[in-house]
Amino acid sequence: MTAHFVSSIVELVPGVGPTAARAIDYKMARRKAARDREFQIAVVAAIKKLWEESENRPSIEEVFDSDEYLAAFERCARAASETASETKRARLARAAASAVLLRGIKGTENDMFLELTERYSDLHVWLLAFYSDPAA
């Protein structure tokens, strides 16, 4: 949103404005596409890892045809695009994968899990790990 605002202002500059605005838009679109691709690769890696570890796993067709998977993926992808933290994006990728592959989780529990994953920052997660085992 901010980049769009900046490119709109730059476009008002006489002469070079429209060209500079298109360059800004192009650069931002390329960076967003690269981050989205990195997130998708992380989700696939997380699915593969959970797939290998799980005994009661759905078929690949069931996963990708599942509305639950699509909803979890879209939610996590949106949250991942809004954060600068690599570790949070990795957590969101694992959450998107586990939201579907772990069959014992009910819909409302899954929603709460995804909400907490979105909300918690790196500091929150570190504090949770610290207070669960302070000696470590």
Legacy VTK file of the C-alpha trace (Angstrom):
# vtk DataFile Version 3.0
C-alpha trace
ASCII
DATASET POLYDATA
POINTS 136 float
0.000 0.000 0.000
2.771 2.427 0.925
4.734 1.631 -2.240
1.630 2.359 -4.307
1.239 5.691 -2.515
4.907 6.571 -3.146
4.690 5.643 -6.826
1.525 7.767 -7.149
3.373 10.778 -5.756
6.441 10.139 -7.935
4.176 9.938 -10.974
3.235 13.606 -10.430
6.819 14.740 -11.100
6.876 16.297 -14.589
8.980 14.486 -17.180
10.445 11.465 -15.427
7.600 10.834 -12.990
5.581 8.225 -14.916
8.681 6.236 -15.864
10.037 6.303 -12.305
6.636 5.280 -10.930
6.511 2.275 -13.284
10.041 1.313 -12.205
9.031 1.435 -8.522
5.892 -0.628 -9.208
7.907 -3.180 -11.206
10.562 -3.549 -8.497
7.951 -3.966 -5.738
5.977 -6.522 -7.775
9.129 -8.573 -8.433
10.091 -8.566 -4.757
6.584 -9.578 -3.696
6.524 -12.395 -6.252
9.902 -13.662 -5.002
8.740 -13.632 -1.361
5.496 -15.402 -2.304
7.470 -18.086 -4.147
9.819 -18.554 -1.172
6.786 -18.992 1.081
5.201 -21.530 -1.261
8.438 -23.537 -1.363
8.583 -23.476 2.453
4.981 -24.740 2.655
5.732 -27.593 0.248
8.842 -28.527 2.261
6.786 -28.513 5.477
4.083 -30.659 3.862
6.724 -33.117 2.644
8.286 -33.366 6.115
4.931 -33.878 7.851
3.890 -36.299 5.136
6.935 -38.497 5.799
6.425 -38.387 9.588
2.683 -39.072 9.578
1.134 -42.532 9.474
-2.514 -41.465 9.147
-2.053 -39.106 6.238
-4.477 -38.050 3.522
-3.592 -38.441 -0.143
-1.997 -35.514 -1.971
-5.202 -35.060 -3.969
-7.223 -34.814 -0.755
-4.854 -32.192 0.618
-4.841 -29.936 -2.418
-8.563 -30.369 -3.075
-9.379 -29.557 0.541
-11.126 -26.285 1.340
-9.465 -26.380 4.768
-6.017 -26.475 3.169
-6.849 -23.648 0.783
-8.226 -21.487 3.604
-5.226 -22.192 5.855
-2.759 -21.556 3.026
-4.383 -18.266 2.011
-4.553 -17.073 5.607
-0.912 -17.931 6.292
0.256 -16.538 2.936
-1.467 -13.229 3.660
0.137 -13.049 7.114
3.520 -14.031 5.657
3.322 -11.224 3.105
2.750 -8.740 5.927
5.809 -9.642 8.013
9.508 -8.984 7.547
10.546 -11.806 9.876
11.984 -14.884 8.161
11.346 -17.035 11.225
7.710 -15.973 11.392
7.273 -16.808 7.703
8.780 -20.244 8.403
6.358 -20.743 11.311
3.449 -19.707 9.091
4.556 -22.183 6.401
4.646 -24.999 8.967
1.248 -23.899 10.294
-0.293 -23.982 6.809
1.058 -27.492 6.267
0.082 -28.848 9.661
-3.390 -27.333 9.521
-4.453 -30.025 7.072
-2.117 -32.940 7.595
-2.810 -33.260 11.303
-6.242 -34.868 11.136
-6.963 -34.813 14.852
-7.432 -31.036 14.917
-10.996 -29.726 14.731
-11.925 -26.668 12.670
-12.227 -24.256 15.598
-8.978 -25.486 17.149
-7.285 -25.041 13.796
-8.613 -21.482 13.542
-7.290 -20.666 17.027
-3.919 -22.226 16.165
-3.637 -20.166 12.983
-4.677 -17.002 14.830
-1.966 -17.493 17.451
0.607 -18.263 14.758
-0.301 -15.027 12.977
-0.358 -12.921 16.122
2.800 -14.077 17.907
6.057 -12.369 17.035
9.528 -13.873 17.346
9.806 -12.416 20.837
6.531 -14.059 21.921
7.722 -17.438 20.679
11.123 -17.025 22.358
9.454 -16.101 25.666
7.133 -19.117 25.425
10.107 -21.402 24.822
12.081 -19.786 27.628
9.331 -20.039 30.232
8.442 -23.595 29.285
12.031 -24.690 30.061
14.051 -21.885 31.711
17.003 -24.134 32.530
17.650 -24.861 28.866
LINES 1 137
136 0 1 2 3 4 5 6 7 8 9 10 11 12 13 14 15 16 17 18 19 20 21 22 23 24 25 26 27 28 29 30 31 32 33 34 35 36 37 38 39 40 41 42 43 44 45 46 47 48 49 50 51 52 53 54 55 56 57 58 59 60 61 62 63 64 65 66 67 68 69 70 71 72 73 74 75 76 77 78 79 80 81 82 83 84 85 86 87 88 89 90 91 92 93 94 95 96 97 98 99 100 101 102 103 104 105 106 107 108 109 110 111 112 113 114 115 116 117 118 119 120 121 122 123 124 125 126 127 128 129 130 131 132 133 134 135
